[in-house]
Amino acid sequence: MAGGVRFKFHGSQIQVLTAFDAESPSNVITAATKANPCAITYTGTALATGDVIYIEGVLGMTELNANAYVVTSTGAGTATLADTNSTGYGTYTSGGTFDIGSFSNLCELTNYSRTGGTSPEIPATSLCSVAQEYEIGLPDYGTTTLSFNFAPRTTIQTALHTFYLSGDVMAVKIILPGVGGTLTQLGFVQQETETAGVGGLWAATATIGNTGNRFDQETV
């Protein structure tokens, strides 16, 4: 067999966030740092790297509120938030809670596709240029498309439709077989479709507008 690393589609898991209600009562935030990335201190159930949390009720550093975050590292009652530069945020004073996202495996999945967007080229040609010059603009995180057998009353497909109607941020998690690791992507459901025809199954897609970097976590 030729060398190289590869992973089969079968044996992978594609998980979809179904709700932010994994803990009751919600975990309590007691501090948040002005840092890149931001770190929070909390009391409650211990977080794990790769968890997705939803924060609300923070006073002072109010920019953290009403957002979902991927946890990138954890310690004793502390956690850092992926891609969250809080150096310009308000100063944390008190309050705040978070709920942990619950994920379920999308067993009806037939195809997964993530397409990164194209970053714009900003013209920068000047008098002394000898050819067209450009600066690369801000990244476009693109879209993720999930294709699956349509079963609207299942937990995950109900959740996808609920997120589509609300516009709230959700998450998709890929768990590759063996030591392939885990990939987590935040986004919002921007489109859903259903199709069917004679001699076939009902099929559906959910297109997710990605809102940040894909977080890659190695299997320990």
BELZIFEN-V140901 format. One record per pair of residues at least 12 apart in sequence whose C-alpha atoms are under 6 Angstrom apart, sorted by sequence separation. I is the first residue (numbers start at 1). J is the second residue. If there is no record, write none. Layout:
i & j
I & J
I & J
This chain:
i & j
29 & 41
30 & 42
55 & 67
69 & 81
70 & 82
122 & 134
172 & 184
193 & 205
29 & 42
54 & 67
121 & 134
122 & 135
172 & 185
192 & 205
28 & 42
54 & 68
121 & 135
171 & 185
192 & 206
28 & 43
53 & 68
121 & 136
171 & 186
191 & 206
27 & 43
53 & 69
120 & 136
121 & 137
170 & 186
171 & 187
191 & 207
27 & 44
52 & 69
120 & 137
170 & 187
190 & 207
52 & 70
119 & 137
169 & 187
170 & 188
189 & 207
190 & 208
51 & 70
169 & 188
189 & 208
50 & 70
51 & 71
119 & 139
188 & 208
50 & 71
119 & 140
187 & 208
188 & 209
49 & 71
187 & 209
49 & 72
117 & 140
187 & 210
49 & 73
117 & 141
186 & 210
187 & 211
116 & 141
117 & 142
164 & 189
186 & 211
116 & 142
115 & 142
61 & 89
115 & 143
61 & 90
114 & 143
185 & 214
60 & 90
61 & 91
114 & 144
184 & 214
60 & 91
61 & 92
113 & 144
184 & 215
60 & 92
113 & 145
183 & 215
60 & 93
183 & 216
59 & 93
112 & 146
182 & 216
42 & 77
59 & 94
182 & 217
41 & 77
59 & 95
111 & 147
181 & 217
41 & 78
58 & 95
110 & 147
181 & 218
40 & 78
58 & 96
109 & 147
110 & 148
181 & 219
40 & 79
57 & 96
109 & 148
39 & 79
56 & 96
108 & 148
179 & 219
39 & 80
56 & 97
108 & 149
38 & 80
55 & 97
38 & 81
55 & 98
54 & 98
54 & 99
38 & 84
53 & 99
37 & 84
38 & 85
53 & 100
37 & 85
38 & 86
52 & 100
53 & 101
36 & 85
52 & 101
35 & 86
34 & 86
35 & 87
150 & 202
34 & 87
150 & 203
149 & 203
150 & 204
148 & 203
148 & 204
147 & 204
147 & 205
146 & 205
32 & 92
146 & 206
145 & 206
145 & 207
144 & 207
144 & 208
143 & 208
143 & 209
29 & 96
143 & 210
29 & 97
142 & 210
28 & 97
141 & 210
27 & 97
26 & 97
27 & 98
26 & 98
26 & 99
21 & 99
22 & 100
20 & 99
22 & 101
20 & 100
22 & 102
20 & 101
19 & 101
19 & 102
18 & 102
17 & 102
18 & 103
17 & 103
16 & 103
15 & 103
16 & 104
15 & 104
15 & 105
14 & 105
15 & 106
14 & 106
18 & 156
18 & 159
17 & 171
16 & 172
15 & 172
15 & 173
14 & 173
14 & 174
13 & 174
13 & 175
12 & 175
12 & 176
12 & 177
11 & 177
